[in-house]
Amino acid sequence: MSVELFRAMLRIRMVEEEIARRYPEGRMRCPTHLSIGQEATAAAVGLALAPRDLAFSSHRSHAHYLAKGGDLDAMILELHGKVGGCTRGRGGSMHLSDERAGFVASTAIVGNSIPLGVGTALAQRLKGEDAISCVFLGDGATEEGAFYESANFAALKSLPVLFVCENNLYSVYSPLSKRQPAARDLCAVASSLGLAARRLDGNDAVAVFDAASSAIAALRQGAGPVFLECMTYRWREHCGPYFDDDLGYRPDGELADWQRRDPLVSLRAALGLSETEAERLTRAIADEIAMAFTRAEAAPFPDEATVFDGIYRTELDAS
Ligand SMILES: Cc1ncc(C[n+]2csc(CCOP(=O)(O)OP(=O)(O)O)c2C)c(N)n1
């Protein structure tokens, strides 16, 4: 299991590093938010979920999509705006959606996908399904009204929702200290709304996997919604491929401190994974990524004549 977890994290890291490397070439034209540094939480929750469970994400969605079983080719095609992309080349990085992977939606409006996940959990409950909804959100999204309304409703109806809050300490350039009162404790807020809340080291993949697995098992038994606050850190700029430590919005040394706690390095050490095994995994993933980019670059753009397809209704109901 743990090698699988390591592989999932390594794959996310390598895919995003390749996106960052190629982004300046200008072939991927959509705004792109990378999760480099935050892979552990996504990978661990993705592995803990079953294929039948449904996931919802935000603007920073690549890691969640890949971890939930999303198709790498379809994601890279999507970032290039090409036919064959998981949203047919129309959504781009912030609007990944793929029924086959149980990845319902990611959206660019902060907090917007939270009620989608809760509404879906209500449908799952009403239909008597043995599936849950997982909503990935950032710490910034807990400042949106949609979070409070959705959490309240989920708690009221005891819905099978796993809220996974990746607390990376920032919303764009604003640290928590500029946005929330000093004594704010997100888990206390979540508990006060009726969610079973737990704070975790979001860079400890095994701890997140264990917590997510037990939360999911409880949700399947009908326990009320769960909120996991996973402490982690975004290494690169909020949006785009570069590092932005020169901008001065992060305290000196903070990035370096978190880089020393690289979730991949610590899991690899904990697993005692050999150099040969790590290289074997790296090579196989690198081949997969190279193929995905080659395919995406060669693929056609959607036909101009179809530009409004799937956006507006083309005919009115007769009624
Ligand atoms: C409703 C809304 N307000 C503001 C924005 C601009 N915006 C885009 S991403 C972002 C940061 C959100 O922070 P967080 O939820 O913590 O996620 P992170 O980017 O850290 O992963 C903001 C403010 C937006 N897209 N939607």
The ligand as an SDF file (V2000), in Angstrom:
LIG
                    3D

 26 27  0  0  0  0  0  0  0  0999 V2000
  -15.2460   33.8360   -4.6630 C   0  0  0  0  0  0  0  0  0  0  0  0
  -13.8330   34.0880   -5.0600 C   0  0  0  0  0  0  0  0  0  0  0  0
  -13.1200   35.0190   -4.3990 N   0  0  0  0  0  0  0  0  0  0  0  0
  -11.8180   35.2520   -4.7480 C   0  0  0  0  0  0  0  0  0  0  0  0
  -11.2530   34.5560   -5.7850 C   0  0  0  0  0  0  0  0  0  0  0  0
   -9.7860   34.7950   -6.1440 C   0  0  0  0  0  0  0  0  0  0  0  0
   -8.9860   33.6570   -5.6680 N   0  0  0  0  0  0  0  0  0  0  0  0
   -8.6580   32.6550   -6.4860 C   0  0  0  0  0  0  0  0  0  0  0  0
   -7.8140   31.4470   -5.7090 S   0  0  0  0  0  0  0  0  0  0  0  0
   -7.8540   32.2730   -4.2530 C   0  0  0  0  0  0  0  0  0  0  0  0
   -7.1600   31.7060   -3.0290 C   0  0  0  0  0  0  0  0  0  0  0  0
   -7.9470   30.6960   -2.3430 C   0  0  0  0  0  0  0  0  0  0  0  0
   -7.1850   30.2090   -1.2560 O   0  0  0  0  0  0  0  0  0  0  0  0
   -7.4290   28.7690   -0.7010 P   0  0  0  0  0  0  0  0  0  0  0  0
   -8.8750   28.4450   -0.7260 O   0  0  0  0  0  0  0  0  0  0  0  0
   -6.7410   28.6970    0.6000 O   0  0  0  0  0  0  0  0  0  0  0  0
   -6.7470   27.8070   -1.7670 O   0  0  0  0  0  0  0  0  0  0  0  0
   -5.2270   27.7310   -2.2420 P   0  0  0  0  0  0  0  0  0  0  0  0
   -5.0920   28.6720   -3.4160 O   0  0  0  0  0  0  0  0  0  0  0  0
   -4.3590   28.1200   -1.1070 O   0  0  0  0  0  0  0  0  0  0  0  0
   -5.0450   26.3340   -2.6630 O   0  0  0  0  0  0  0  0  0  0  0  0
   -8.5480   33.4740   -4.3750 C   0  0  0  0  0  0  0  0  0  0  0  0
   -8.7770   34.4340   -3.2830 C   0  0  0  0  0  0  0  0  0  0  0  0
  -12.0480   33.6130   -6.4600 C   0  0  0  0  0  0  0  0  0  0  0  0
  -11.5740   32.8880   -7.4810 N   0  0  0  0  0  0  0  0  0  0  0  0
  -13.3230   33.3730   -6.0720 N   0  0  0  0  0  0  0  0  0  0  0  0
  1  2  1  0
  2  3  1  0
  2 26  2  0
  3  4  2  0
  4  5  1  0
  5  6  1  0
  5 24  2  0
  6  7  1  0
  7  8  2  0
  7 22  1  0
  8  9  1  0
  9 10  1  0
 10 11  1  0
 10 22  2  0
 11 12  1  0
 12 13  1  0
 13 14  1  0
 14 15  2  0
 14 16  1  0
 14 17  1  0
 17 18  1  0
 18 19  2  0
 18 20  1  0
 18 21  1  0
 22 23  1  0
 24 25  1  0
 24 26  1  0
M  CHG  1   7   1
M  END
$$$$
